[in-house]
Amino acid sequence: NWTVGDLLAADLPLELPADLPPGAYTLQTGWYDSVSGTRAVVSDDAGPHANDAAQLQMVTVAKP
């Protein structure tokens, strides 16, 4: 079980579609129950997050 203040760090590749338009995007994540496949509820002191997604950071996509 996770408790308030627990941290998770992971380096994961992020594959973007070749036709993704340049711009600023919000990177977000969600969690699922490994048994049922049900999406876990994400909330904080302000209440539930939209689509049960945790907002991580903004990323900028630029074309070379």
C-alpha positions, 0 to 999 in steps of 0.5 A: 500500500502507498501512503502520503509522501511515497515516491515512485521513480521510473525511466520509461520510453515515450514513443510519440506518433511521427505525425504528432504536431509540434506544441506543448502537451501535458504529460499525465498518468493513471493507475489500474488494479492489476487484478480487475483492470479497473482504473484507480481513482486519483484525487488530492485535497482539491478533489478528484482529478479529471479522468482519474489522471495525475498531471505530471508536467508539460512537455514541448514537442518540436520537429527537427 
